Amino acid sequence: MSRAGAERRTQHAVMATASEWARIRELAAEAGMDLSRFIVHRATGADAVPPAALRRAVRELLLLAKLEEARMADMGLGERWAAMGDAVDAWLEREGELDRLTDPGAAERWRAVSAGADPEGGPVAGR
């Protein structure tokens, strides 16, 4: 298809930190796209999950977490809840940006970190 009938592309500027730009380059390479195409694609693409569905999912997740925290506190396991939370926070810090959690290896990395850390299979704080 010829570009004659299509709108002509022009150069525009994007402001980003060096680390943000490096991450954008990395994501573009992983997607097999040149940088400009990747930025336009990501910026103009529809959200994968509608905001209302995402809000409800986050709400339900937070509600379940609060219920489990209260249940463990009632059983005298509040310190264990805190230690497990610390371990999850440490793992999330090591993962860096949250978008890495959507890549196919995230679940395997979590299993590798948490497998032998706790007698019941959960992570231990400080690892």
C-alpha positions as CSV (number, residue, x, y, z in Angstrom):
1,M,0.0,0.0,0.0
2,S,1.3,3.4,-0.9
3,R,1.7,6.2,1.6
4,A,0.3,8.7,-0.9
5,G,-3.2,8.4,0.5
6,A,-2.2,8.0,4.1
7,E,-1.5,10.8,6.5
8,R,2.2,11.7,6.5
9,R,4.2,11.0,9.6
10,T,6.1,13.8,11.3
11,Q,8.7,14.0,14.0
12,H,7.6,14.8,17.6
13,A,9.4,14.9,20.9
14,V,8.9,12.8,24.0
15,M,10.4,13.8,27.4
16,A,11.7,10.9,29.5
17,T,14.4,10.1,32.0
18,A,17.4,8.1,30.9
19,S,16.1,5.0,32.8
20,E,12.5,5.5,31.4
21,W,13.9,5.7,27.9
22,A,16.1,2.6,28.4
23,R,13.0,0.7,29.6
24,I,11.0,1.9,26.5
25,R,13.8,0.8,24.2
26,E,13.9,-2.6,26.0
27,L,10.1,-3.1,25.7
28,A,10.1,-2.0,22.0
29,A,12.9,-4.6,21.3
30,E,11.0,-7.3,23.2
31,A,7.9,-6.5,21.1
32,G,10.0,-6.6,17.9
33,M,9.0,-3.0,17.0
34,D,11.0,0.1,16.2
35,L,10.9,2.7,18.9
36,S,8.5,5.1,17.2
37,R,6.0,2.4,16.2
38,F,6.1,1.0,19.7
39,I,5.4,4.3,21.4
40,V,2.5,5.1,19.0
41,H,1.1,1.6,19.4
42,R,1.2,1.7,23.2
43,A,-0.1,5.2,23.5
44,T,-3.0,4.8,21.1
45,G,-4.0,1.2,21.8
46,A,-7.1,0.4,23.8
47,D,-6.7,-0.7,27.4
48,A,-6.6,-4.4,27.7
49,V,-9.0,-4.4,30.7
50,P,-11.8,-1.9,31.0
51,P,-11.2,0.5,33.9
52,A,-14.4,-0.6,35.7
53,A,-13.3,-4.2,35.6
54,L,-9.8,-3.4,36.7
55,R,-11.2,-1.3,39.6
56,R,-13.5,-4.2,40.7
57,A,-10.7,-6.7,40.5
58,V,-8.4,-4.5,42.6
59,R,-11.2,-4.0,45.1
60,E,-11.9,-7.7,45.4
61,L,-8.2,-8.4,45.8
62,L,-7.8,-5.8,48.6
63,L,-10.9,-7.1,50.3
64,L,-9.7,-10.6,50.3
65,A,-6.3,-9.5,51.6
66,K,-8.0,-7.6,54.5
67,L,-10.1,-10.5,55.4
68,E,-7.1,-12.9,55.4
69,E,-5.1,-10.4,57.5
70,A,-8.0,-10.2,60.1
71,R,-8.3,-14.0,60.1
72,M,-4.6,-14.5,60.7
73,A,-4.7,-11.9,63.5
74,D,-7.6,-13.6,65.1
75,M,-5.6,-16.9,65.1
76,G,-2.6,-15.1,66.7
77,L,-0.6,-15.2,63.4
78,G,-0.3,-11.4,62.9
79,E,3.5,-11.5,62.9
80,R,3.5,-14.2,60.2
81,W,1.2,-12.1,58.1
82,A,3.6,-9.2,58.4
83,A,6.6,-11.4,57.6
84,M,4.9,-12.8,54.5
85,G,4.0,-9.2,53.4
86,D,7.6,-8.2,53.9
87,A,8.8,-11.1,51.7
88,V,6.3,-10.2,49.0
89,D,7.3,-6.5,49.1
90,A,11.0,-7.5,48.8
91,W,10.2,-9.7,45.8
92,L,8.2,-6.9,44.1
93,E,11.2,-4.5,44.7
94,R,13.5,-6.9,43.1
95,E,11.2,-7.3,40.1
96,G,11.3,-3.6,39.5
97,E,8.6,-2.1,37.5
98,L,5.2,-3.8,37.9
99,D,4.8,-4.4,34.2
100,R,7.5,-7.1,34.5
101,L,4.9,-9.1,36.5
102,T,2.9,-9.6,33.4
103,D,5.7,-11.4,31.5
104,P,5.5,-15.2,31.3
105,G,8.4,-15.7,33.6
106,A,7.0,-13.8,36.6
107,A,5.1,-16.8,38.1
108,E,8.2,-19.0,37.8
109,R,10.4,-16.3,39.4
110,W,7.9,-16.1,42.3
111,R,7.9,-19.9,42.7
112,A,11.7,-19.9,42.7
113,V,11.9,-17.3,45.4
114,S,9.2,-18.7,47.6
115,A,9.6,-22.5,47.2
116,G,11.8,-23.4,50.1
117,A,11.6,-20.2,52.1
118,D,8.8,-21.3,54.5
119,P,7.9,-24.8,55.8
120,E,4.4,-24.3,54.4
121,G,5.6,-23.1,51.0
122,G,5.4,-19.3,51.5
123,P,8.2,-16.7,51.5
124,V,10.0,-15.6,54.5
125,A,10.8,-11.9,55.2
126,G,14.3,-10.7,54.4
127,R,15.0,-13.1,51.4
